[in-house]
Amino acid sequence: MPILPPTLRSAPALAGLLLALAACNTKPTTITADEVPDDQKAALANAKPVELPPAILATKTYRCADSSVIYVDWFSGDKSANIRTAKGGEPTAVKSDEAGKTMTADGGFALDGSSTASTIKATVPGKKAQSCNA
């Protein structure tokens, strides 16, 4: 009996393995998103639209009637702004329900004006309302 090289000795086993694999289902499997249940589908369909936070339109420095300086970050929508009484100080957010109305915050902050106006009316704690120029 002749001696076969190792690759030919395993040929019958390999042929049996290939025959077994050929008997498997050869239909391709298709996976679609519809087959996966979506437990949030109803909640997302009924969710209210998302409103992005306002973007900063302008950052301006104003000199007020009493020679004090305030720093204002104006936000898009003309309903909110940040006021700082010192450069790099902690901002105080002032808001209004309607664009063009006085924006206020707790503690006595108030702001009238817009990002495009060169003169605003500002009130900060401990001071009365005063005119401020950019």
The 8 nearest C-alpha neighbors of each residue, nearest first, counted from 0:
[[1, 2, 3, 4, 8, 7, 5, 9],
 [0, 2, 3, 4, 8, 7, 5, 6],
 [3, 1, 0, 4, 8, 5, 7, 6],
 [4, 2, 7, 8, 1, 5, 6, 0],
 [3, 5, 7, 6, 8, 2, 9, 1],
 [6, 4, 8, 7, 3, 9, 10, 2],
 [7, 5, 8, 4, 9, 10, 3, 13],
 [6, 8, 10, 9, 5, 4, 3, 11],
 [7, 9, 5, 6, 10, 3, 4, 11],
 [10, 8, 12, 7, 6, 11, 13, 5],
 [9, 11, 7, 13, 12, 8, 14, 6],
 [12, 10, 14, 13, 9, 15, 8, 7],
 [13, 11, 15, 9, 14, 10, 16, 8],
 [12, 14, 10, 16, 15, 11, 9, 17],
 [13, 15, 11, 17, 12, 16, 10, 18],
 [16, 14, 18, 12, 13, 17, 11, 19],
 [17, 15, 13, 19, 18, 14, 20, 12],
 [18, 16, 20, 14, 19, 15, 21, 13],
 [17, 19, 15, 21, 16, 20, 14, 22],
 [20, 18, 16, 22, 17, 21, 15, 23],
 [21, 19, 17, 22, 23, 18, 16, 15],
 [20, 22, 18, 19, 23, 17, 25, 24],
 [21, 23, 20, 19, 18, 24, 25, 17],
 [24, 22, 20, 21, 25, 19, 26, 18],
 [23, 25, 26, 22, 21, 27, 20, 28],
 [24, 26, 23, 27, 21, 22, 28, 20],
 [27, 25, 24, 28, 23, 29, 22, 21],
 [28, 26, 25, 29, 24, 30, 23, 31],
 [27, 29, 26, 30, 25, 24, 31, 34],
 [30, 28, 27, 31, 26, 34, 32, 33],
 [29, 31, 28, 32, 34, 33, 35, 27],
 [30, 32, 33, 34, 29, 35, 28, 36],
 [31, 33, 34, 35, 30, 36, 37, 29],
 [34, 32, 31, 35, 36, 30, 37, 29],
 [33, 35, 32, 31, 36, 30, 37, 29],
 [36, 34, 33, 32, 37, 31, 30, 38],
 [35, 37, 38, 34, 33, 32, 40, 39],
 [38, 36, 40, 39, 35, 41, 33, 32],
 [37, 39, 40, 36, 41, 42, 35, 43],
 [40, 38, 42, 37, 41, 43, 44, 36],
 [39, 41, 43, 37, 42, 38, 44, 45],
 [42, 40, 44, 43, 39, 45, 38, 37],
 [43, 41, 39, 45, 44, 40, 46, 38],
 [42, 44, 46, 40, 45, 41, 39, 47],
 [43, 45, 41, 42, 46, 40, 39, 47],
 [44, 46, 42, 43, 41, 47, 40, 48],
 [47, 45, 43, 44, 42, 48, 49, 41],
 [46, 48, 49, 45, 43, 44, 50, 42],
 [49, 47, 50, 46, 45, 51, 43, 44],
 [48, 50, 51, 47, 46, 52, 43, 45],
 [51, 49, 48, 52, 53, 47, 76, 54],
 [50, 52, 53, 49, 54, 48, 75, 76],
 [53, 51, 50, 54, 75, 74, 49, 55],
 [52, 54, 75, 74, 51, 55, 76, 79],
 [53, 55, 75, 74, 56, 52, 73, 51],
 [54, 56, 74, 73, 57, 75, 72, 53],
 [57, 55, 74, 73, 75, 54, 114, 58],
 [56, 58, 73, 55, 72, 114, 59, 74],
 [57, 59, 72, 71, 73, 60, 56, 70],
 [60, 58, 71, 70, 57, 61, 72, 133],
 [59, 61, 70, 133, 69, 71, 62, 68],
 [62, 60, 133, 132, 69, 131, 68, 63],
 [63, 61, 68, 131, 132, 67, 66, 133],
 [62, 64, 131, 66, 67, 65, 130, 68],
 [63, 65, 66, 130, 131, 129, 62, 67],
 [64, 66, 63, 67, 129, 62, 68, 131],
 [67, 65, 63, 64, 62, 68, 131, 61],
 [68, 66, 63, 65, 62, 69, 64, 84],
 [69, 67, 62, 61, 63, 66, 84, 70],
 [68, 70, 84, 61, 83, 60, 71, 62],
 [69, 71, 60, 83, 82, 59, 61, 84],
 [70, 72, 82, 59, 81, 58, 73, 60],
 [73, 71, 58, 81, 80, 57, 55, 74],
 [72, 74, 80, 57, 56, 114, 55, 71],
 [75, 73, 55, 56, 54, 80, 53, 79],
 [76, 74, 53, 54, 77, 56, 55, 73],
 [75, 77, 78, 74, 98, 53, 79, 54],
 [78, 76, 98, 75, 79, 74, 99, 113],
 [79, 77, 98, 95, 76, 94, 97, 96],
 [80, 78, 94, 93, 74, 77, 95, 102],
 [79, 81, 73, 72, 93, 74, 92, 82],
 [80, 82, 92, 72, 91, 90, 71, 93],
 [83, 81, 71, 91, 90, 70, 92, 80],
 [82, 84, 90, 70, 85, 88, 69, 89],
 [83, 85, 69, 70, 82, 68, 88, 86],
 [86, 84, 88, 83, 87, 69, 70, 68],
 [87, 85, 88, 83, 84, 70, 69, 68],
 [86, 88, 85, 89, 83, 90, 84, 70],
 [89, 87, 85, 86, 83, 90, 84, 70],
 [88, 90, 83, 91, 87, 85, 84, 82],
 [91, 89, 83, 82, 81, 88, 92, 84],
 [90, 92, 82, 81, 93, 83, 89, 104],
 [91, 93, 81, 80, 90, 82, 104, 94],
 [92, 94, 103, 104, 102, 80, 79, 81],
 [95, 93, 79, 102, 103, 78, 92, 80],
 [94, 96, 102, 78, 97, 100, 101, 79],
 [95, 97, 78, 94, 98, 100, 102, 79],
 [98, 96, 95, 100, 78, 99, 77, 101],
 [97, 99, 78, 77, 100, 76, 95, 96],
 [98, 100, 97, 77, 101, 78, 112, 113],
 [101, 99, 98, 97, 95, 102, 111, 96],
 [102, 100, 111, 110, 95, 103, 109, 99],
 [101, 103, 94, 95, 110, 93, 109, 100],
 [104, 102, 109, 93, 94, 108, 101, 110],
 [103, 105, 93, 108, 106, 109, 92, 107],
 [106, 104, 107, 108, 103, 93, 109, 91],
 [105, 107, 108, 124, 104, 123, 103, 109],
 [106, 108, 124, 105, 123, 109, 104, 122],
 [107, 109, 123, 104, 122, 103, 106, 124],
 [110, 108, 103, 122, 102, 121, 104, 107],
 [109, 111, 121, 102, 101, 120, 122, 103],
 [112, 110, 101, 120, 119, 121, 102, 109],
 [113, 111, 119, 116, 120, 110, 114, 99],
 [112, 114, 116, 115, 77, 111, 119, 99],
 [113, 115, 73, 116, 57, 112, 56, 77],
 [116, 114, 113, 117, 112, 57, 118, 73],
 [117, 115, 113, 118, 114, 112, 119, 133],
 [116, 118, 133, 132, 115, 119, 114, 131],
 [119, 117, 132, 116, 131, 133, 130, 120],
 [120, 118, 112, 131, 111, 130, 121, 132],
 [119, 121, 130, 111, 129, 110, 131, 128],
 [122, 120, 110, 128, 129, 109, 119, 111],
 [121, 123, 128, 109, 108, 127, 110, 126],
 [122, 124, 108, 126, 107, 125, 121, 109],
 [125, 123, 107, 126, 108, 106, 122, 127],
 [124, 126, 123, 127, 107, 122, 106, 108],
 [127, 125, 124, 123, 122, 128, 129, 107],
 [126, 128, 122, 129, 125, 123, 124, 121],
 [129, 127, 122, 121, 120, 126, 130, 123],
 [130, 128, 120, 121, 64, 127, 131, 122],
 [129, 131, 120, 63, 119, 64, 121, 118],
 [130, 132, 63, 62, 119, 61, 118, 120],
 [133, 131, 118, 61, 62, 117, 63, 119],
 [132, 61, 117, 60, 118, 62, 59, 131]]
